[in-house]
């Protein structure tokens, strides 16, 4: 069936979003129906299913030999999750992070981001390296379940409100929830097929690399379930879920999506030199930028959210200018390199120092 380019992209994104939402809700209800606590459901089942669109697209891209879409999808999703989704969530309402695990997840996210960059330095993530990443996911899941026992009652109630305690008779409805999971998976697979086909065609039509399309349209499209979950959670005041969804999804993207894709792909996943030189370092920098934000009384203020969104707009603008080799690219690069980035770094450093002093970690001057 030959569909127009625009229809391929629209149907692909639509099926991914619908399939992702159906999979998330079906899996969450199935988990609580069989007796798993809402907190564990949120930390494991929901965290995995929100990354299902990225996994479906990456596996499909690897199957047709489009490694740039795999890397662009994973790296671009991680960048958009923090800068765009977390930024927009903080603009809706300042995010107060009470959940202990999230504060541990941020260093884990940074460490995993650095590890992936190191594994990719030779221009390739091998099947063995993919298996290593996926095995680390299992360790992370075990740690999340173990530490969940130390979370406060307020956190448990927040997750119960979002994902629901098992209701009387829910155990008998498990076939319905299982059907929702199966339908969600079906929509995801078809959506991934259409989106990859449309993304490759769009890249050829525009004369840009699949990496650029993967970092932008595909990355944002596969992040739609994370965006919906975090923005709705922020609007409801479920701020730990809004933040935990983003940070957990980034860890899953690297360990599960990239790890599993590299493991099952016959030759692993090739990493383009452009991604090594720019996009992977940006992903690491974005992860590191979360640390001072979380030191700030474990809050993400509206101005910090606005800063994240502004940086995402600047990142996309750079990608577009670089793709078309626009005359404004040198000026834009110099402004970002010598003014915007240092100013943001100094601001975050000041925020961090003040927060550390407020918590008596650093001594006051004089």
C-alpha positions in Angstrom: 0.0 0.0 0.0 1.6 3.2 -1.2 0.5 6.1 1.0 1.5 9.8 0.6 4.4 11.0 2.7 2.4 13.2 4.9 -0.2 10.5 5.5 2.5 8.0 6.5 3.9 10.4 9.1 0.5 11.4 10.4 -0.8 7.8 10.7 2.5 6.6 12.1 2.5 9.3 14.9 -1.2 8.8 15.5 -0.9 5.0 15.8 2.2 5.4 18.1 0.4 7.7 20.4 -2.8 5.7 20.6 -0.9 2.4 20.9 1.4 3.8 23.6 -1.5 5.2 25.7 -3.5 1.9 25.3 -0.5 -0.1 26.2 0.4 2.0 29.3 -3.1 2.0 30.7 -3.8 -1.7 29.9 -0.4 -2.7 31.4 -1.0 -0.6 34.5 -4.5 -1.9 35.1 -3.2 -5.5 34.5 -0.5 -5.0 37.0 -2.7 -3.7 39.8 -5.4 -6.4 39.0 -2.9 -9.2 39.7 -1.9 -7.6 42.9 1.2 -5.5 42.1 1.3 -2.2 44.1 0.6 1.0 42.1 4.1 2.3 43.1 5.9 -0.8 41.6 3.6 -0.5 38.6 4.6 3.1 38.0 8.3 2.4 38.5 8.5 -0.6 36.3 5.6 -1.5 34.0 4.6 2.1 33.2 8.3 3.2 32.9 8.8 0.4 30.4 5.7 0.9 28.4 6.2 4.7 28.0 9.4 3.8 26.1 7.6 1.2 24.0 7.2 3.6 21.0 10.9 4.3 21.0 11.6 0.5 21.1 9.1 -0.3 18.3 10.6 2.4 16.0 14.2 1.5 16.8 13.6 -2.2 16.2 11.8 -1.4 12.9 14.6 1.0 11.9 17.3 -1.6 12.7 15.4 -4.2 10.7 15.5 -2.1 7.5 19.1 -1.0 8.1 18.5 2.6 9.2 20.9 2.8 12.1 20.8 6.7 12.1 17.1 6.5 12.9 17.9 4.3 15.9 20.5 6.6 17.4 18.5 9.7 16.5 15.4 8.3 18.1 17.1 7.3 21.4 19.3 10.4 21.8 16.7 12.8 20.5 14.0 11.4 22.8 16.3 11.7 25.8 17.1 15.4 25.0 13.4 16.2 24.3 12.3 14.4 27.5 14.3 16.7 29.7 14.4 20.0 27.9 10.9 19.9 26.3 8.7 17.6 28.5 10.2 18.4 31.9 10.4 22.1 30.9 6.8 22.2 29.9 5.7 20.3 33.0 7.6 22.9 35.2 5.9 25.7 33.4 2.5 24.2 34.3 3.4 24.0 37.9 6.8 24.2 39.8 7.8 20.6 40.4 8.7 19.5 43.9 10.7 16.3 44.0 10.0 14.2 47.1 10.6 10.8 45.7 13.9 9.3 46.9 14.4 7.1 43.9 14.2 10.1 41.5 17.1 11.7 43.3 19.1 8.5 42.8 17.9 8.1 39.2 19.5 11.4 38.1 23.0 10.2 38.8 22.1 6.9 37.2 20.9 8.7 34.1 24.1 10.7 33.9 26.2 7.5 34.4 24.3 5.5 31.7 24.5 8.5 29.3 28.3 8.6 29.7 28.6 4.8 29.4 26.7 4.8 26.1 28.9 7.6 24.8 32.0 5.5 25.7 30.7 2.4 24.1 29.9 4.4 20.9 33.4 6.0 20.6 34.4 3.3 18.0 31.3 4.3 15.9 29.4 1.2 16.9 27.4 -0.3 19.7 27.9 -4.1 19.3 25.6 -6.9 20.2 27.7 -7.7 23.3 27.6 -4.1 24.4 23.8 -4.0 23.8 23.5 -7.1 26.0 25.5 -5.3 28.7 23.2 -2.3 28.6 20.1 -4.6 28.7 21.5 -6.5 31.7 22.1 -3.2 33.5 18.4 -2.5 33.0 17.5 -5.7 35.0 19.8 -4.4 37.8 18.1 -1.0 37.7 14.7 -2.6 37.9 15.7 -4.7 40.9 17.1 -1.6 42.6 13.9 0.3 41.9 11.7 -2.4 43.4 14.0 -2.7 46.4 14.1 1.0 47.2 10.3 1.4 46.6 9.8 0.0 50.1 11.4 3.1 51.5 9.1 5.6 49.8 6.8 7.7 51.9 3.0 7.2 52.3 2.4 10.4 50.3 4.4 9.0 47.3 2.4 5.7 47.5 -0.9 7.6 47.5 0.2 9.7 44.5 0.9 6.6 42.5 -2.3 5.0 43.7 -4.2 8.0 42.5 -2.7 7.9 39.1 -2.6 4.2 38.4 -5.3 3.0 40.7 -5.5 0.4 43.4 -7.0 -3.0 42.5 -10.8 -2.7 42.7 -13.1 -5.5 43.7 -13.6 -7.8 40.7 -10.5 -6.4 38.9 -8.8 -9.8 38.9 -11.7 -11.2 36.8 -11.2 -8.4 34.2 -7.6 -9.3 33.4 -8.5 -10.7 30.0 -9.8 -7.2 29.1 -6.6 -5.6 30.2 -4.6 -8.1 28.4 -6.6 -7.4 25.2 -5.8 -3.7 25.7 -2.1 -4.5 25.9 -2.3 -6.6 22.8 -4.2 -3.9 20.9 -1.7 -1.3 22.0 1.2 -3.4 20.8 -0.4 -3.9 17.4 -1.0 -0.2 17.0 2.6 0.4 18.0 4.1 -2.0 15.5 2.0 -0.6 12.6 2.7 3.0 13.7 6.4 2.3 13.9 6.4 0.7 10.4 4.6 3.8 8.9 6.7 6.3 10.8 10.1 4.8 9.8 9.0 4.5 6.2 7.7 8.1 6.2 10.8 9.4 8.0 13.2 7.9 5.5 11.2 9.3 2.6 11.0 12.7 4.3 14.8 12.7 4.8 15.4 11.9 1.1 12.8 14.5 0.0 14.5 17.2 2.1 18.0 16.1 1.3 19.0 15.7 5.0 20.2 12.7 6.9 18.0 10.2 8.7 19.9 11.2 11.8 18.3 14.7 11.7 14.8 13.3 11.1 15.4 10.9 14.0 16.6 13.6 16.3 13.5 15.8 15.6 10.3 14.4 14.2 10.8 10.8 15.2 12.2 11.6 18.6 9.3 13.9 19.5 6.8 11.6 18.0 7.9 8.6 20.0 8.0 10.8 23.2 4.3 11.6 22.9 3.3 9.1 25.6 5.9 10.5 28.0 4.7 14.0 27.2 1.0 13.1 27.8 1.8 11.3 31.1 4.0 14.0 32.5 1.9 17.0 31.5 -1.3 15.4 32.8 0.5 14.4 36.0 1.8 18.0 36.5 -1.6 19.5 35.9 -3.1 17.1 38.5 -0.4 18.0 41.0 1.2 14.5 40.8 4.7 16.1 40.4 6.8 13.1 41.4 5.2 11.1 38.6 5.8 13.9 36.2 9.5 14.0 37.0 10.0 10.3 37.6 8.4 9.5 34.2 10.9 11.6 32.4 14.1 10.5 34.2 13.0 6.8 34.2 12.1 6.9 30.5 15.6 8.3 29.7 17.2 5.4 31.6 14.9 2.9 29.8 15.7 4.4 26.4 19.4 3.8 26.8 19.4 0.5 28.6 16.3 -1.1 27.0 15.7 0.6 23.6 19.3 0.9 22.5 20.5 -2.1 24.5 17.8 -4.5 23.1 18.0 -3.1 19.6 21.8 -3.5 19.5 21.5 -7.0 20.9 19.0 -8.3 18.3 20.4 -6.4 15.3 22.7 -8.7 13.3 25.6 -6.2 13.4 24.7 -4.1 16.4 23.9 -0.4 15.8 26.3 1.9 13.9 26.7 5.4 15.4 27.3 8.3 13.0 30.3 10.6 13.5 27.9 13.6 13.6 26.1 12.0 16.6 29.3 11.3 18.4 30.6 14.8 17.8 27.5 16.8 18.8 24.3 15.0 19.8 25.6 12.5 22.3 27.6 15.2 24.2 24.4 17.3 24.2 22.5 14.4 25.7 25.1 14.1 28.5 25.1 17.8 29.1 21.3 17.8 29.4 21.5 14.9 31.9 24.2 16.7 33.9 22.1 19.9 33.9 19.4 18.1 35.9 21.8 17.8 38.9 21.8 21.5 40.0 18.1 21.7 39.3 17.5 18.8 41.8 19.9 20.4 44.3 17.7 23.5 44.3 15.6 22.3 47.2 14.6 19.4 45.1 12.4 21.8 43.1 12.2 22.6 39.4 11.0 26.2 39.2 9.1 27.8 36.4 12.1 29.8 35.3 14.2 26.6 35.1 11.4 25.0 33.0 11.4 28.0 30.7 15.2 27.8 30.4 14.9 24.1 29.4 12.3 24.8 26.8 14.4 27.7 25.4 17.4 25.4 25.1 15.4 22.8 23.3 14.2 25.4 20.8 17.8 26.5 20.3 18.9 22.9 19.8 16.3 22.2 17.1 17.2 25.6 15.5 20.8 24.5 15.3 19.9 21.1 13.8 17.8 22.8 11.1 20.4 25.4 10.3 23.2 22.8 10.1 21.0 20.5 7.9 20.5 23.2 5.3 23.9 24.8 5.8 22.2 28.2 6.3 24.4 31.4 6.2 23.2 32.2 9.8 24.7 29.0 11.2 28.2 30.5 12.2 26.6 33.5 13.9 24.1 31.3 15.7 26.8 28.9 16.8 29.0 31.6 18.2 26.2 33.2 20.1 25.3 29.9 21.7 28.9 28.9 22.4 30.2 32.2 23.8 27.1 33.8 25.4 24.0 31.6 26.0 25.7 28.4 27.2 28.2 30.1 29.6 25.4 32.3 31.0 23.1 29.3 31.6 26.0 27.4 33.2 26.9 30.2 35.5 23.2 30.6 36.5 22.9 26.9 37.3 26.2 26.9 39.2 25.0 29.8 41.4 21.7 28.0 42.0 23.6 24.9 43.0 25.9 26.7 45.4 23.1 28.5 47.1 21.1 25.2 47.5 24.1 23.4 48.9 24.7 26.2 51.4 21.1 26.2 52.4 21.3 22.5 53.1 24.6 23.1 55.1 26.6 21.1 52.7 28.9 24.0 51.9 30.1 26.6 54.5 29.0 30.2 54.2 31.7 32.7 53.1 33.5 34.5 55.9 
